[in-house]
């Protein structure tokens, strides 16, 4: 009995001794860091990206065409998350700072406020006039601008700047993509209907250029004047049907109605209401764009699902442009291992740079005007119909250079 008690007591004393020593034993073990984690004493490079957008609610002819409130910004936010996924392994942290101004406002003050906070890379969703007002200021202060909104060719040509990279495609790229497809389909005879606003005329000019370039024939043109008539009335559908039918009644024989109506005055109403039963393309019907909400090839479905989960809606063209711009910065900072805008600019313009954007091939910038080369998707409201460049349109450097202003044609002198 005494022996059993002694054994039990010895066991208890041994247990108490081990318990008291346990904290010291655990304290001697090294702290295990999760794979890829940044240690508290490691310096993190913060890369601040600004987003300057001109925004105001805009009426559209169809309620389905009303742009999302966060159009573009949502794409940039998804890309910030993508950049940070990689950045945490190389001590980089990306952030986005969004500033909004009115469509006709002076952009200089808002831009200066952005760069005062340390942003040296700025996504610009502005008009051509607004973008040009800040381009030289940005250049003098070592800031790079990524144009994600303006499609004006002059920003890449006579008004080009060495510090402005263009992610959004030009009107000439969109028009060329459409023209190539129409010629491949052997629909060469076109009637051009264009609106009375400046942006409508610019797209009409791009379509005329595309016709001359690829052999299309514009057999007639008509301007649709914006008289400001309200069509959202009880009898609106009947009035529109009659108006468009009469407007297209005296046209010569043609294969396709080309519509240039960026200002959203009449284009949506042209399909199914024309005098003759004809295909419609341009800003209505078959539309050329840098992205399509139904695109799922080349891994696009993965991008679409990820975007839908994050933003709660489908990805639009401007979302993809903003995503691509932020990813371009992320790719360049990763490859140059730093946050020097001069090195970033040099790298992005070099032969070593490319960015993947779910379009079947890596995208690069044209050295002569800093426009991003990219395939253009042709689609209707439901699906992607085709992708340009079309098969058979060859180029000595890149087939993507069959879309838009090629190097021998450029007026750009980067400065």
C-alpha positions in Angstrom: 0.0 0.0 0.0 2.8 2.4 0.9 4.6 1.5 -2.3 1.5 2.2 -4.4 1.1 5.6 -2.7 4.7 6.4 -3.2 4.4 5.5 -6.9 1.4 7.7 -7.4 3.0 10.7 -5.6 6.1 10.3 -7.8 4.0 10.4 -10.9 2.1 13.5 -9.8 5.4 15.3 -8.9 6.8 14.4 -12.4 3.7 15.7 -14.1 3.8 19.0 -12.2 7.5 19.5 -13.1 6.8 18.9 -16.8 3.9 21.4 -16.8 6.0 24.1 -15.2 8.7 23.6 -17.8 6.4 23.5 -20.8 6.2 27.3 -21.4 10.0 27.5 -21.4 10.2 24.6 -23.8 7.6 26.1 -26.2 9.4 29.5 -26.0 12.5 28.0 -27.3 10.8 26.8 -30.5 11.2 29.2 -33.6 8.0 31.0 -34.8 6.9 29.4 -38.1 6.0 32.0 -40.8 3.3 31.1 -43.3 4.8 30.4 -46.8 5.2 33.7 -48.6 4.4 35.9 -45.6 6.2 39.2 -45.1 8.0 39.5 -41.8 7.1 42.4 -39.6 10.5 44.0 -39.9 10.6 43.7 -43.7 10.1 46.9 -45.7 7.0 46.9 -48.0 7.0 49.0 -51.2 3.7 50.7 -51.5 2.6 51.3 -55.1 -0.2 53.8 -55.2 -2.4 53.9 -58.3 -4.8 56.8 -58.9 -8.0 56.6 -60.9 -9.3 59.9 -62.3 -12.7 59.6 -64.0 -15.2 62.0 -65.5 -18.6 60.7 -64.4 -22.2 61.7 -64.5 -25.3 59.5 -64.8 -26.1 59.1 -68.5 -29.4 58.3 -70.2 -29.4 55.5 -72.8 -32.0 54.5 -75.3 -32.3 51.1 -73.7 -32.5 50.6 -69.9 -30.3 47.6 -70.4 -27.5 49.8 -71.8 -27.2 52.1 -68.8 -23.5 51.8 -67.6 -22.9 50.5 -64.1 -22.0 53.1 -61.5 -18.6 51.5 -61.0 -17.8 50.8 -64.6 -14.1 50.6 -65.0 -13.4 51.1 -61.3 -14.6 47.5 -60.6 -12.1 46.1 -63.1 -9.3 48.1 -61.5 -10.2 46.8 -58.0 -10.1 43.2 -59.2 -6.6 43.9 -60.7 -5.4 45.4 -57.5 -6.3 42.2 -55.7 -4.5 40.2 -58.4 -1.4 42.4 -58.1 -1.4 42.0 -54.3 -1.6 38.2 -54.6 1.8 38.3 -56.2 3.0 41.4 -54.4 2.9 39.8 -51.0 5.7 37.5 -52.0 8.0 40.3 -53.2 7.2 43.0 -50.6 4.9 45.0 -52.8 1.5 46.4 -51.8 -0.9 48.0 -54.3 -3.7 50.4 -53.6 -6.3 52.3 -55.7 -7.4 55.9 -55.1 -10.5 57.0 -57.1 -11.4 60.6 -57.8 -14.4 61.7 -59.8 -15.1 64.9 -61.7 -17.9 66.1 -63.9 -17.6 65.3 -67.7 -17.0 69.0 -68.6 -15.0 69.9 -65.5 -11.4 71.1 -65.3 -9.3 68.0 -64.6 -6.1 69.8 -63.5 -7.0 70.4 -59.9 -8.2 66.9 -59.3 -5.1 65.5 -60.9 -2.8 67.6 -58.8 -4.6 66.5 -55.7 -4.0 62.8 -56.7 -0.3 63.1 -57.3 0.1 65.2 -54.1 -0.9 62.0 -52.3 1.9 60.0 -53.9 0.2 58.5 -56.9 2.7 58.2 -59.7 0.5 55.9 -61.9 -2.9 57.3 -62.9 -5.7 55.6 -64.8 -7.6 58.2 -66.8 -11.2 57.8 -67.9 -11.5 61.3 -69.3 -12.4 63.1 -72.5 -9.6 63.8 -74.9 -9.6 67.5 -73.9 -9.4 66.7 -70.2 -6.6 64.1 -70.7 -4.5 66.5 -72.7 -4.9 69.2 -70.0 -3.0 66.9 -67.5 -0.6 65.0 -69.8 2.2 67.6 -69.8 1.8 68.2 -66.1 2.2 64.5 -65.5 5.2 64.3 -67.7 7.0 67.1 -65.9 6.3 65.4 -62.6 7.3 61.9 -63.6 3.8 60.5 -63.6 2.6 57.8 -66.0 -1.0 58.0 -67.3 -2.9 55.0 -68.6 -5.8 56.0 -70.8 -8.7 53.6 -70.2 -11.6 55.6 -71.7 -10.9 57.9 -74.6 -10.9 56.3 -78.1 -9.8 59.4 -79.9 -7.2 58.6 -82.5 -5.6 62.1 -82.1 -4.4 61.2 -78.6 -2.2 58.5 -80.2 -1.3 60.6 -83.3 -0.8 64.4 -83.5 -1.5 64.9 -79.7 0.5 61.8 -78.5 2.6 62.1 -75.3 5.5 59.9 -74.2 4.1 59.4 -70.7 0.5 58.4 -71.8 -0.1 54.7 -72.5 -3.4 53.9 -74.2 -5.3 50.8 -73.1 -8.6 51.6 -74.7 -8.7 50.8 -78.4 -9.0 53.7 -80.9 -12.1 54.3 -83.1 -9.9 53.3 -86.1 -9.1 49.9 -84.4 -12.8 49.3 -83.8 -13.8 50.3 -87.3 -11.1 48.2 -88.9 -12.1 45.2 -86.9 -15.6 45.5 -88.1 -14.6 46.2 -91.7 -12.4 43.1 -91.8 -15.3 40.9 -90.7 -17.8 42.4 -93.2 -15.3 41.9 -96.1 -14.6 38.3 -95.0 -18.3 37.7 -95.0 -18.5 39.2 -98.5 -20.9 42.0 -97.5 -19.0 44.9 -99.1 -21.7 47.5 -99.8 -22.6 49.7 -96.9 -24.8 52.6 -96.0 -23.5 54.9 -93.3 -25.9 56.5 -90.9 -24.3 58.9 -88.4 -25.4 61.2 -85.7 -24.9 65.0 -85.5 -22.6 65.1 -82.5 -18.8 65.4 -82.6 -18.1 61.8 -81.4 -20.6 60.4 -83.9 -18.7 62.2 -86.8 -15.4 60.9 -85.5 -16.6 57.3 -85.6 -18.1 57.9 -89.0 -14.7 59.1 -90.2 -13.1 55.9 -88.8 -15.7 53.8 -90.7 -14.9 55.7 -94.0 -11.2 55.1 -93.5 -11.8 51.4 -92.8 -13.9 51.1 -96.0 -11.1 52.7 -98.1 -8.5 50.5 -96.4 -10.2 47.1 -96.8 -12.2 47.6 -100.0 -15.7 48.3 -98.6 -18.0 50.6 -100.6 -20.1 53.2 -98.8 -22.9 53.6 -101.3 -24.8 56.3 -99.4 -24.6 58.4 -96.2 -27.3 60.1 -94.1 -27.0 62.2 -91.0 -29.6 61.8 -88.2 -30.0 65.2 -86.5 -30.6 65.2 -82.8 -33.7 67.3 -82.3 -34.0 66.4 -78.6 -37.4 64.7 -79.1 -38.5 62.6 -76.1 -39.3 59.0 -77.2 -40.2 57.5 -73.8 -43.9 58.0 -74.2 -46.9 55.7 -74.5 -46.8 56.1 -78.3 -43.0 56.2 -78.6 -42.5 52.7 -80.1 -44.9 53.5 -82.9 -43.3 56.8 -83.6 -39.8 55.3 -83.7 -40.8 52.5 -86.0 -42.3 55.0 -88.5 -39.4 57.5 -88.1 -36.6 55.0 -88.8 -38.5 53.4 -91.6 -39.0 56.7 -93.3 -35.4 57.8 -92.6 -34.0 54.7 -94.4 -36.6 54.6 -97.2 -34.7 56.2 -100.1 -31.4 54.3 -99.7 -29.8 52.5 -102.6 -29.2 48.7 -102.6 -26.8 47.7 -99.8 -25.7 44.8 -97.6 -25.2 46.4 -94.2 -26.4 49.5 -92.4 -23.4 51.0 -90.6 -24.4 53.1 -87.6 -22.2 55.8 -86.0 -24.2 56.9 -82.9 -21.9 57.1 -79.9 -24.1 59.9 -78.4 -27.0 57.4 -78.1 -29.7 59.3 -80.1 -31.0 56.8 -82.6 -28.7 53.9 -83.2 -30.4 51.4 -80.9 -33.7 51.9 -82.8 -32.3 51.0 -86.3 -32.3 47.1 -86.1 -35.6 45.6 -87.3 -37.1 49.0 -88.2 -35.3 49.9 -91.4 -37.2 50.1 -94.7 -35.3 47.2 -96.2 -34.4 44.1 -94.2 -30.7 44.6 -93.7 -27.9 43.8 -91.2 -26.9 46.5 -88.8 -23.4 47.1 -87.5 -21.3 49.8 -85.8 -22.6 51.2 -82.5 -25.7 49.1 -82.9 -26.4 45.5 -84.0 -22.9 43.9 -84.5 -20.6 46.0 -82.2 -16.8 46.0 -82.0 -15.3 46.3 -78.5 -12.3 45.5 -76.5 -14.3 43.0 -74.3 -17.7 41.3 -74.2 -19.6 40.2 -71.1 -20.1 36.8 -72.7 -16.5 36.2 -73.7 -15.3 32.8 -72.4 -12.5 31.7 -74.7 -8.8 31.7 -73.7 -9.6 31.4 -70.0 -12.1 34.2 -70.2 -14.7 32.2 -68.3 -12.3 32.2 -65.3 -11.9 36.0 -65.5 -15.7 36.4 -65.9 -16.5 34.3 -62.9 -13.9 36.0 -60.7 -15.2 39.4 -61.7 -18.8 38.4 -61.1 -18.0 37.1 -57.7 -16.2 40.4 -56.8 -18.3 43.0 -58.5 -21.7 41.3 -58.6 -22.2 41.9 -62.3 -20.7 41.1 -65.7 -17.4 42.6 -66.9 -17.7 45.4 -69.4 -15.1 46.8 -71.9 -14.0 49.6 -69.6 -13.6 47.2 -66.7 -11.2 45.1 -68.8 -9.3 48.2 -69.9 -8.9 49.3 -66.3 -8.0 45.7 -65.2 -5.3 45.5 -68.0 -3.9 48.9 -67.0 -3.4 48.0 -63.4 -2.0 44.6 -64.4 0.4 46.3 -66.7 1.7 48.3 -63.7 1.9 45.2 -61.6 3.7 43.2 -64.2 6.3 46.0 -64.8 6.9 46.6 -61.1 7.4 42.9 -60.6 9.9 42.6 -63.5 11.8 45.7 -62.6 11.6 44.9 -58.8 10.8 48.5 -57.9 8.6 51.5 -58.1 10.5 53.9 -60.4 8.2 55.4 -63.1 11.1 55.9 -65.4 12.1 52.2 -65.2 8.5 51.2 -65.5 8.0 53.3 -68.6 11.1 52.0 -70.2 10.2 48.4 -69.5 6.6 48.7 -70.7 7.9 50.1 -74.0 10.5 47.4 -74.4 10.4 44.1 -76.3 10.4 42.2 -73.0 7.0 43.5 -71.8 3.7 41.8 -72.4 0.5 41.4 -70.4 -2.0 38.5 -70.7 -5.7 39.6 -70.9 -7.7 36.5 -71.8 -7.7 37.3 -75.5 -5.7 34.5 -77.0 -2.3 36.2 -77.1 -0.1 38.4 -75.0 -0.6 42.1 -75.5 2.1 44.7 -76.1 2.4 48.4 -76.7 3.1 49.9 -80.1 6.4 51.8 -79.7 5.5 54.6 -82.1 2.3 55.8 -80.3 2.0 53.7 -77.1 -1.3 52.1 -78.1 -1.9 48.6 -76.7 -2.1 46.0 -79.4 -5.1 43.8 -78.8 -7.7 41.6 -80.6 -11.1 43.3 -81.0 -14.3 41.3 -80.2 -17.3 41.6 -82.4 -20.6 40.8 -80.7 -24.3 41.3 -80.4 -26.3 41.6 -77.2 -25.9 37.9 -76.3 -22.6 36.5 -77.7 -19.3 37.0 -79.3 -19.7 36.6 -83.0 -16.1 36.8 -84.1 -12.7 38.2 -83.2 -10.5 40.5 -85.4 -7.9 40.5 -86.9 -9.7 38.1 -89.3 -7.8 35.2 -90.8 -6.0 36.2 -94.0 -5.1 39.8 -93.0 -1.4 39.6 -92.6 1.3 42.0 -91.4 5.1 42.0 -91.4 5.3 42.7 -87.7 2.0 41.7 -86.0 -1.4 40.9 -87.4 -2.8 43.1 -84.6 -1.2 46.0 -86.4 -3.8 45.6 -89.2 -6.2 47.3 -86.7 -5.8 51.0 -86.4 -3.0 53.4 -87.5 0.1 51.5 -88.5 3.6 52.8 -88.1 4.1 54.0 -91.7 0.9 56.1 -91.3 1.5 57.6 -87.9 1.7 61.3 -87.2 2.9 60.7 -83.6 6.2 62.2 -82.4 6.5 61.2 -78.8 7.5 64.1 -76.6 
